[in-house]
């Protein structure tokens, strides 16, 4: 997810590419959410640990969503 965000930032001059890479990051966040649930179900992490990590992931996802919805805000002025 972090590498997708870094790549999107490098491509922010091109809104469609920026959004595409942010969408990839959002997909990675959803995959991470799945693996957190799986780790909890398998007993690798506790419910409180899963909840705390999911809370952080949701916050990151919200920020990615805001960036996707307003890409023009991040396009540098040349």
C-alpha positions in Angstrom: 0.0 0.0 0.0 2.8 2.5 0.9 4.6 1.9 -2.4 1.3 2.5 -4.3 0.9 5.8 -2.5 4.5 6.8 -3.2 4.0 6.0 -6.9 0.7 7.9 -7.0 2.5 10.9 -5.5 5.1 10.8 -8.3 2.4 10.7 -10.9 0.2 13.5 -9.4 0.8 15.8 -12.4 -1.5 13.4 -14.3 -4.8 13.1 -12.4 -5.9 9.9 -14.1 -2.6 8.1 -13.2 -2.7 9.6 -9.7 -6.2 8.2 -9.1 -5.3 4.9 -10.7 -2.4 4.4 -8.3 -4.5 5.6 -5.3 -7.1 3.0 -6.3 -4.4 0.4 -6.2 -3.5 1.5 -2.7 -7.1 1.3 -1.7 -7.3 -2.2 -3.0 -4.2 -3.1 -1.0 -5.9 -1.7 2.1 -8.9 -3.9 1.5 -6.6 -6.9 1.2 -4.8 -5.9 4.4 -8.2 -5.8 6.1 -8.9 -9.3 5.0 -5.6 -10.5 6.3 -6.1 -8.9 9.7 -9.5 -10.7 10.0 -7.8 -14.0 8.9 -4.9 -13.5 11.4 -7.5 -12.9 14.2 -9.6 -15.9 13.2 -6.4 -18.1 13.2 -5.4 -16.9 16.6 -2.2 -15.0 15.4 -3.5 -11.7 16.8 -6.1 -10.9 19.5 -9.4 -9.2 18.9 -8.1 -6.0 20.5 -5.0 -6.0 18.3 -7.1 -6.6 15.2 -9.5 -3.8 16.2 -6.6 -1.3 16.8 -5.0 -2.2 13.5 -8.3 -2.1 11.6 -9.0 1.4 13.2 -5.7 2.7 11.8 -6.3 1.1 8.4 -9.7 2.6 8.2 -8.2 6.1 8.9 -5.7 5.6 6.2 -8.4 4.3 3.8 -10.4 7.5 4.5 -7.5 9.7 3.6 -6.9 7.7 0.4 -10.6 8.1 -0.4 -10.5 11.8 0.0 -7.5 12.0 -2.3 -9.3 9.9 -4.9 -12.4 12.2 -4.7 -10.4 15.4 -5.2 -7.3 14.6 -7.2 -7.1 18.2 -8.5 -6.2 19.4 -5.0 -2.9 17.5 -5.3 -1.8 18.4 -8.9 1.2 20.7 -8.7 0.9 24.2 -10.2 3.5 24.5 -13.0 
